[in-house]
Amino acid sequence: MTPAPLADRLSIPSGPLFFPVTAYGPDGSVDLDVYREHVRRGVEAGAAAVFACCGTGEFHALLPEEFEACVRVAVEAAGGRVPVVAGAGYGTALAVRYARLTEGAGADGLLAMPPYLVVAGQEGLLRHYREVAAATALPVIVYQRDNAVFTPATVVELARTEGVIGFKDGLGDLDLMQRIVSTVRTEVPGDFLYFNGLPTAEQTQLAYQGVGITLYSSAVFCFAPEIALAFHRALVTGDDTTANRLLDGFYLPFVELRAQGRGYAVSLVKAGVRLRGLDVGEVRPPLTEPTEDHVKQLAQLIERGYTLIEAQMDSQMDSRTASRTASRMDSRIEEEGA
């Protein structure tokens, strides 16, 4: 496999990027059957790609054999319809091991997450990601966040590294991202991919589009794909009215609810999947479950989100009906005039 196929498939955002949660059974073990169903539903709902066993998928909580099994199931469930990318993290040796497990499981690429705990210099970070990229034939997307923050010069070197095809930002410093995009565009001509990887990325995607970043992860897609798709369509078509209606009425209150508890970027999403009828189990420690009241608020918010998109669909239908009526009247007037 070469980097080109994955880069080509991701370069045109046909839908949100799907980061499935990892399903656990009542005894806490990975439930591959439920996980397969979760991934299948997401692909059939319109995801542009599956990012398995990444942050939302609790990469940190999975044993290597559980990780490999989940990636393999995600590949099977996607069935080649969309690419499957899997996470790789920890120190360099373990990141290389996870990269090779990912390749063996048949995935299309890697999301290389920050090294474990240590705050390294730019030279050390560059060496780490180059060793991960050299370990397999899989294309690599480097994830900036927490203790892995890059200068524009370092991203230029990453873009020059064989196998590295993109850069995902989970930091949220738009000034830095503009400098990174501009510098790489100047120094390394070609198609280098950029992703908005902030939690609930829809909330910031209008700003990221201004920097030229069109790809983004969508945790909301896990439990409310129709809402996520409606927002994505609004972005692609320039429908600011719909985008702002969903931002104000759904995404902003969801972000505010997410901020009520540590780890809610994962556990609240998982609660949302359960609310929609698929029992994916609870999160593993050290994450904790949302409170009962917060889950009730989430249920109300999901209902509100669907009400917003239904109202938008009704409005669009009314507009189309009015347009067809006006067209028929114009035709009648022309016939009578003739």
Disulfide bonds with the S-S distance in Angstrom:
none
